[in-house]
Amino acid sequence: MTDSTRGTWGAEDLPAPPAPAQPAVSAATAGSPAPASRARRSAPGVEPDAPAPDPASKDHPTRRRNLLIAAAVGAVVIVGLGIAALAGAFDAAEPVATPSASTVTLASPTPTVAPIERTPTSAFADALPSTVLDLALTAVAPQPTLVVADALEGYRFDYSDGAAVSVALDAGQWESPEEAAVAYTALVAAAPATDSGSVEVGGAAVGSWTFSEGADGAGSVTWTNGTALFQATGPAQTVRDFYQAFPL
């Protein structure tokens, strides 16, 4: 066969592949052309048939798209949970406002009974109060023991709440603070001191005070203020409160 017929080879032009040894066949059979399928596999220059497409491969783009969508949704959920967790952490970290402490001052008790009417006596005596806390003045009398101790003047002022509580106050005035201090020392020596300190007015020390408490619950507070000396006797806690509230 010439080169001019190379491009037009057909299945009938291909030589038959050698056959395995088998009984002789007739000439007519041997000369018959090979089957078309065999000729196609053996013919040079002829491409074999492409394999049939895999049906599963058609779904590959769809699966990939679904996986991408699922991954994106998962990422959004994770980010949302992270943001919520951070927001909760910041909320928990915010300081809780603490109410500021406030001081409640109770009103001072007032007497339930009226104090007695007073007759002007002296500048010192008239300066003494008619009421102290819930105690009202019930009697005023001279106190000679203070005069014996060289006081210029001395008085006994009795205060009561109108019931069972009463305080007796001895008040005297001396010519100088030093003389008042001497009388103070003599008074406090009569009973052991439970507590003591200095009397201050405007931040300056002007005298001394001593508190004494007995086994029976009675007590006394003795103090000086310049040339004046005072001693309050009565229930221990009552006389302490009396001293704290006394204006002189």
C-alpha positions in Angstrom: 0.0 0.0 0.0 1.4 3.4 -1.0 1.9 6.5 1.2 -0.9 8.2 -0.7 -3.3 6.0 1.1 -1.9 6.5 4.7 -4.5 8.9 5.7 -7.3 6.8 4.5 -6.6 3.6 6.2 -9.6 1.8 7.3 -10.2 -1.1 9.5 -10.1 -3.4 6.5 -6.5 -2.4 5.7 -5.1 -3.5 9.0 -3.3 -6.8 9.2 -4.9 -9.3 11.4 -2.9 -9.9 14.6 -1.4 -13.4 14.9 -3.8 -15.9 16.2 -2.8 -18.6 18.7 -2.2 -22.0 17.2 -5.4 -23.7 16.4 -6.8 -26.1 13.8 -6.6 -24.9 10.3 -9.4 -22.9 9.0 -10.7 -22.4 5.6 -9.2 -19.9 3.3 -12.3 -18.0 3.2 -12.2 -17.6 6.9 -8.6 -16.7 7.0 -9.1 -14.0 4.4 -12.0 -12.4 6.1 -11.4 -9.0 7.6 -10.8 -8.7 11.4 -13.7 -7.5 13.6 -14.3 -3.8 13.6 -13.6 -3.6 17.4 -10.3 -5.2 17.1 -9.3 -3.1 14.1 -10.0 0.0 16.0 -7.7 -1.0 18.9 -4.9 -2.0 16.5 -5.1 0.8 13.9 -2.3 3.3 14.2 -3.2 7.0 14.3 -6.7 6.3 15.7 -7.5 7.5 19.2 -9.1 5.0 21.5 -12.6 5.9 22.7 -12.6 8.2 25.8 -13.8 6.4 29.0 -17.3 7.0 30.0 -17.6 9.9 32.6 -17.9 8.9 36.2 -21.4 10.0 37.4 -20.0 10.8 40.8 -17.7 13.3 39.3 -20.6 15.5 38.3 -21.4 16.0 42.0 -17.8 17.1 42.9 -18.4 20.9 42.3 -21.7 20.8 44.3 -20.1 19.0 47.2 -17.2 21.4 47.3 -19.6 24.3 47.2 -21.6 22.8 50.1 -18.5 22.2 52.1 -17.4 25.9 51.6 -20.8 27.1 52.7 -20.8 24.9 55.8 -17.3 26.1 56.7 -18.3 29.7 56.3 -21.4 29.2 58.5 -19.2 27.5 61.1 -16.7 30.3 61.1 -19.5 32.9 61.6 -20.9 30.9 64.5 -17.4 30.6 66.1 -16.7 34.3 65.7 -20.1 35.2 67.2 -19.5 32.9 70.2 -16.1 34.5 70.7 -17.6 38.0 70.6 -20.3 37.0 73.0 -17.7 35.5 75.4 -15.5 38.6 75.2 -18.5 40.9 75.9 -19.4 38.8 78.9 -15.9 38.9 80.2 -15.8 42.7 79.9 -19.2 43.0 81.5 -18.0 40.9 84.4 -14.9 42.9 84.8 -16.7 46.2 85.1 -16.5 47.4 88.7 -19.6 47.5 90.7 -20.4 50.9 92.1 -20.1 50.8 95.9 -22.3 53.1 97.8 -20.4 55.7 99.7 -20.4 55.4 103.5 -22.6 57.9 105.2 -22.5 59.0 108.8 -25.9 59.1 110.6 -26.0 61.4 113.5 -28.8 60.7 115.9 -30.6 63.6 117.5 -29.6 64.4 121.1 -32.2 63.3 123.6 -34.3 66.1 125.2 -35.8 66.2 128.6 -39.4 65.1 129.2 -39.7 67.4 132.2 -39.3 71.1 132.4 -36.3 72.6 134.4 -37.0 74.7 137.4 -37.2 78.5 137.2 -33.9 80.1 138.2 -33.1 83.2 140.1 -30.0 85.1 138.8 -27.1 84.5 141.2 -23.7 85.2 139.5 -22.2 85.2 136.1 -20.6 81.8 136.8 -23.8 80.2 138.2 -26.0 81.7 135.6 -23.8 80.2 132.8 -24.5 76.7 134.0 -27.1 74.9 131.8 -30.7 74.1 132.9 -30.8 71.0 130.7 -28.1 68.4 129.6 -29.3 65.7 127.2 -32.5 64.3 128.6 -31.8 65.7 132.1 -33.4 68.8 133.5 -32.4 71.0 136.4 -34.4 70.2 139.5 -32.6 72.0 142.3 -29.8 74.5 143.0 -28.1 75.0 146.3 -24.8 76.3 147.7 -22.0 73.8 148.0 -19.9 74.8 151.1 -17.3 72.1 150.7 -16.0 73.9 147.6 -15.8 77.2 149.5 -13.8 75.4 152.2 -11.4 74.4 149.4 -10.8 78.1 148.7 -13.4 78.5 145.9 -14.7 82.0 145.3 -18.2 80.4 144.9 -19.6 76.9 144.9 -22.9 75.3 144.0 -24.8 72.0 143.9 -26.9 71.5 140.7 -29.2 68.5 140.6 -30.4 67.1 137.3 -33.0 64.4 136.6 -34.8 62.7 133.7 -38.1 62.9 135.7 -37.8 59.2 136.6 -35.0 57.1 138.1 -31.9 58.7 136.6 -30.3 61.7 138.3 -26.9 63.4 138.3 -25.5 65.7 141.0 -23.1 68.4 139.8 -20.7 70.3 142.1 -19.4 73.5 140.4 -17.0 76.0 141.8 -14.8 78.8 140.6 -11.3 79.7 141.9 -9.2 82.8 141.5 -6.7 81.2 139.2 -6.3 78.0 137.1 -3.5 76.9 139.4 -5.7 77.0 142.5 -8.5 75.2 140.6 -5.9 72.5 139.7 -5.0 72.0 143.4 -8.6 71.5 144.3 -9.0 69.1 141.3 -6.0 67.0 142.5 -7.6 66.6 146.0 -10.9 65.5 144.6 -9.6 62.9 142.2 -7.4 61.4 144.9 -10.4 60.2 146.8 -11.2 57.5 144.2 -9.0 55.5 141.8 -9.1 56.8 138.2 -10.6 54.6 135.5 -9.7 56.9 132.7 -8.3 60.4 132.3 -7.2 63.0 129.8 -7.0 66.7 129.0 -9.8 69.2 128.4 -9.4 71.0 125.2 -11.1 74.1 123.8 -10.4 75.1 120.2 -7.5 72.6 120.1 -5.8 74.1 123.2 -5.6 72.3 126.6 -7.4 74.3 129.3 -7.7 71.6 132.0 -7.8 67.9 132.9 -10.5 65.3 133.4 -10.7 62.0 135.3 -13.4 59.3 135.3 -13.9 56.9 138.2 -16.3 53.9 138.3 -17.2 52.0 141.4 -18.2 48.3 141.7 -21.8 49.3 142.2 -22.1 50.9 138.7 -21.9 54.4 140.1 -19.3 56.8 138.7 -18.0 60.3 138.7 -16.3 62.6 136.3 -14.1 65.5 137.6 -12.7 68.1 135.3 -11.3 71.6 135.3 -11.7 74.4 132.7 -9.5 77.3 133.5 -10.5 78.6 136.9 -13.7 76.4 137.1 -13.9 73.0 138.6 -16.8 70.5 138.1 -17.6 67.0 139.5 -20.6 65.0 138.3 -21.7 61.9 140.1 -24.4 59.3 139.2 -24.7 56.2 137.1 -21.3 55.6 135.4 -22.4 55.7 131.8 -24.8 58.6 132.4 -22.1 60.8 133.9 -19.8 60.1 131.0 -22.4 61.2 128.6 -23.2 64.1 130.8 -19.6 65.3 130.7 -19.4 64.9 126.9 -22.5 67.0 126.4 -21.7 69.6 129.1 -21.0 73.0 127.5 -18.3 74.2 130.1 
